[in-house]
Amino acid sequence: MTTKTYSVPGISCGHCVMTIERELKYVDGLQSVKADKDSRAVRVEVESDDVLAAVEAMLAEIGYPAA
């Protein structure tokens, strides 16, 4: 399992957090996701490094690209 934390400057409120956590759950191979509005970060645990590209693509697709 791999853990990665992304800086996501677009997170500004609880709705952003809820959207990110809800949408990332659709990424195959994602084990857990935790978004935080105070640090503007998203922490994910994935089955393998291959899943990270899909996480990054989904973040961009939903309007919260990683910095």
C-alpha positions as CSV (number, residue, x, y, z in Angstrom):
1,M,0.0,0.0,0.0
2,T,1.2,3.5,-0.8
3,T,0.2,6.7,1.0
4,K,0.5,10.2,-0.7
5,T,-0.5,13.7,0.4
6,Y,-1.4,16.2,-2.3
7,S,-1.4,19.9,-2.0
8,V,-4.7,21.1,-3.4
9,P,-4.9,25.0,-3.2
10,G,-8.5,25.0,-4.4
11,I,-9.9,23.6,-1.2
12,S,-11.7,26.4,0.6
13,C,-14.6,25.0,2.5
14,G,-16.4,21.9,3.8
15,H,-18.3,21.4,0.5
16,C,-14.9,21.1,-1.3
17,V,-13.8,18.4,1.2
18,M,-17.1,16.5,0.8
19,T,-16.9,16.7,-3.0
20,I,-13.3,15.4,-3.1
21,E,-13.8,12.6,-0.7
22,R,-17.0,11.5,-2.4
23,E,-15.6,11.6,-6.0
24,L,-12.3,10.0,-5.2
25,K,-14.0,6.9,-3.8
26,Y,-14.8,6.0,-7.4
27,V,-11.1,5.5,-8.2
28,D,-10.4,1.8,-8.5
29,G,-7.6,0.8,-6.1
30,L,-8.2,3.6,-3.6
31,Q,-8.1,2.4,0.0
32,S,-8.9,5.7,1.8
33,V,-9.1,9.4,1.2
34,K,-9.0,12.3,3.7
35,A,-9.3,15.9,2.5
36,D,-8.5,18.8,4.9
37,K,-9.6,22.4,4.3
38,D,-7.3,23.9,6.8
39,S,-4.1,22.5,5.3
40,R,-5.6,22.4,1.8
41,A,-4.3,18.8,1.4
42,V,-5.7,15.5,0.3
43,R,-4.2,12.3,1.8
44,V,-4.8,9.0,-0.1
45,E,-3.9,5.4,0.5
46,V,-3.8,3.3,-2.6
47,E,-3.1,-0.3,-3.5
48,S,-0.2,0.6,-5.7
49,D,1.6,3.5,-7.2
50,D,-0.2,2.9,-10.5
51,V,-3.4,4.2,-8.9
52,L,-1.9,7.6,-8.1
53,A,-2.2,8.7,-11.8
54,A,-5.9,8.0,-11.6
55,V,-6.3,10.0,-8.4
56,E,-4.5,12.9,-9.9
57,A,-6.7,12.7,-13.0
58,M,-9.8,12.6,-11.0
59,L,-8.8,15.6,-8.9
60,A,-8.2,17.6,-12.1
61,E,-11.5,16.4,-13.6
62,I,-13.6,17.5,-10.6
63,G,-11.9,20.9,-10.5
64,Y,-9.4,20.4,-7.7
65,P,-6.1,19.9,-9.4
66,A,-3.1,19.0,-7.2
67,A,-0.3,21.6,-7.1
